[in-house]
Amino acid sequence: KLGREIYPNLDKVVLDFEMVFETSTRNEFCAYWKSLYGQNGIVLQKRHGFVDSPEVYRWIPHGPSATSYTAYLYSLGIAESLFEFSDKSRQGSRDIFVKVLEGEEESNYLLNFWKALPPQVRNKMKQDRLKREGEE
């Protein structure tokens, strides 16, 4: 709900542990969030009448979430340029971010991926590759 207060057309939920925050925009966002909702969400607590209710206090956000951060980025028009989002309803539990590997890091990843495959799979992939190369 808070994300839609920031960006009404928000159609994403981003889990906090799946967000990699870009430092400068994160700092700007935190200042923005505090200006809307107060330190530790006190404005939200007052809005819902839970200032002195410890049972319900835990259900009110005490700080910004990754979803609200995403809404903020969309409101600035920079979300898609900073992140590539995926849809878990279509892609299952894959990581929300696509890894971009370059140079040595990419070589190490591919080498470790190859080594982790069962020998039968490696052999089949090698045969398929050799077959494709023979057709060219």
N, C-alpha and C positions, 0 to 999 in steps of 0.2 A: 504494500500500500504506500509506503513512504517513497519508494522509487517512482511511483506514478504521480506523487505530489511534485516531484522534481521534473519529471519528463512524462507527461500524460500518455504518450503513445508507446511506453515501454512494454515490450513483449517478451522479456527475458527474466529469468531468475538465475543469478550467479551465486554459487555457494562461496562463502568466505574463504575456505581453504583452497578453492580453485582459481583465485584471482591473484595475479601478479601485479602489484600496484606500481605505477610509474611515479617516482618520488615527487617531482614538482607538482604534477596534477593531483596526486594524493593529498599533499599538504594544502593546496588550494581548496580541494573538496572538503577536507576536514574543517577548515575555517568557514566555508560556506554552510556545512551541516550544522556547526555550532551556532551560526547566525540565525538559522531557521529553528532549530530545536533546543538550543541552549546546551550548556556544559552538562555532559552525562544525560542528555535527553530530558532535562527538567521540564521543558515546555510540553513535551509529549505526556509526561506524568501528570502535569496540571490539566492538560486537555482532557485526559481520561479520568481525572479525579483520583489518581492512585498515589499521590505524594506520600501519604502516611500509611499505605497498605502494603506491608512486606510480602504478603502472599502473592499479590498481583504485580508488585514492583519488578519481579524477575521477568515478566512477560513484555515489559516495555523496553524498547531498544535503548541502551545506555551510550551508544555510539553508532557511527555509520556502518553500513554493511556493504558487501561487494555489489549487491544488487543496486543499492542507492548510488554507489560510486559509478556503476555502469550507466545509470539514468543520468547522472551528472555529465558524464562524457558524451552521451547522446545529446543532451541539451546544448553542449558546446559544439556539437557536430564533429567530434574527433574520435568517437568510440571505434568505428570501423577502421580508422587509420592506425590505431594503436593495437587493436586486438582482432583476431579472427575467431569468431564464436562458432560453436557447433551445437547441434540439437540432439540432446540425449534421448529424446523420444524416438528419434530415427536412427541414431548411431549407438544406442546403448550406453554403456558406462565408459566410453572412451574419454580420454582427457579432453577438457574443454579447449585447450590450446594446441595448436599444431607446432611440433618442434621443427625448427629450422636449423639444420646442422650444416656447417661449412668446413671445408678443408680437412684437417687432421681429425677433428671431432666426428665428421661424417664418416671418414674411413674407419675409425675405431668402432663406431656404432655398427656399421655394416659388417665388419669383421666379427664382432661379438654376436651379432644376429645370426650370421652364417654358422659360427661355431656352435651356437645353441640349438640349431636344428638337428633333428635325428638324422643319422647317416642315410636312411632310405629317402628322406625328403631332399637332402642335399644332392644325392645321386640323381634323383628324378629331375630336379631343377637344372642340374648340370647337363643331363641328356637333352632336356628340352631346349636349353640355350644352344648346345652344339647343333641340334637339329635345325633351329632357326638360322644359325649362322651359315649352315650348309646350303640353305635355300636361297640365301642372298646372292 
